[in-house]
Amino acid sequence: MKQPNHHITVFEHDKLRYDFGEKRITEDQFNSLKNYYGTNGVPYFDLCYNGVKFKEYVGVIQIGTTTIEVLPKADKNHDDETWKKILIGMIRAVGSFEIKATSDSNLTLRPNTILDLYFELFIQEIEYLIHSGLLKQYRKIDNNSFALKGNLQFSKHIQQNLTHQERFYVRRTTYDVEHKLHMIIYKTILLIKRINTNTNLLSRIGSLLLSFPEMPDIKINEVTFEKLVFNRKTQSYKKAIDIAKLILLHYHPDISRGRNHVLAIMFDMNTLWEQFVLVSLRRYLKGCVSIQDQKSKYFWKPENGQRSSIKPDILIKLANEKRIVLDTKWKNLNGYNPSPDDLRQMYVYHEYFKAEKVALIYPNAISKQIKGDFLEPTSGTPFDKQCCVISLSVDKEIINWQKNISETIKNWIETKVNI
């Protein structure tokens, strides 16, 4: 029987089965994924015969000690390691790996997966907080004391100290490090210690547990994080708490067997591609008044009920008050035309946003542009509305890729529309 891999790399839309294929999971791991799918309704993959079929989500799924890395793939020109580098670079560019107190150059680990990188970023953030001095806050506590300090809780005092007249049951205010932010962080450290498979991080995790004060266990859910309010004193905790939220809320323990716990940190490639193009244009495209994302506009209202809106991915306003609409799609056309639905959508954007130009933006092995004209309804001849299909070549050097994206869009914008 083929031994299970502890690190499996696949691409988006690939299948992974336990009974077939060079890369495979165990039947137990498949059952854990099936249970995770049923419990959480996750969109990362679909169930198929004896396995799973991944969708447009990329990232990592850890099952017990086995890590499944799902990478993007827009062309066949790059190998696994290059696509891993590209994915991490894209996520860094859009800000998901941004850290407040330190620079990326301080990272010592060459990550095997995105999960390793998130773990190290979290560890680095906590190391910085410990070095800076952990925040203290006021809190109220009820307990027995040998001194009458605080408010005497008379009913509890009678109940517990009837035969101990030397004690007082009081409610008092204390100022220490035991508060919710530290409870969340401590719980995350313990979880990372349990699920980490990278030996390079073991000593740093152990040092954190020695340096960080022990905290009481609390139940964590979405509401826990929604209630947190960050101010000037707690802002330095924001990145660590963001990573803790990502890890704690995406962790699914294996209750039945206790060995195939599932942790999934996945990204929608369509959203990541849209944000990557957006931040690239905002950083390198000059001469624009504004570059906005998801600018919605109402276009239909029923007699009763809510109005419907349309939202292009990117809306660019130029200095001459002209507008440019871009819609990003993470897929390779492979020489085919865009879908009719995408083209109809671009026509509506052209009309409703009074756009000078509209374009569909795709990744590709090579950069190229296909100019297309919308046709006049009655005569069927081209008129003053066009939609360009822009394919942008993938570059493993992220900064160069961002600059090329901006230069390509700039040249296209400056090209006159033929009427």
Protein Blocks (a to p, Z undefined) as FASTA:
>chain_A
ZZddfbdcddehiacdfkgcjbdcdfklmmmmmmmmmmnopakbccdehiacddfbecdd
dehjaccdddddfbfkbcfklmmmmmmmmmmmnopmgcfkbcfklpmbdcfbfklmmmmm
mmmmmmmmmmnopaddddddddddfbdedjddfklmmmmmmmmmkbccdddddddfbdfk
lmmmmmmmmmmmmmpcbfklmmmmmmmmmmpccdddddddfklmmmpccdfklmmmmmmm
mmmmmmmmmpccdfknopacccdddddfklmmmmmmmmmmmmmmghiabdcehiacdfbd
cfbdcddddddfbdcddfkopacddddddddekhpacdfklmmmmmmmmmmnopabdcdd
dddfbdcddddddddfklopacfbdcddddddddfblklmmmmmmmmmmmmmmpccdZZ
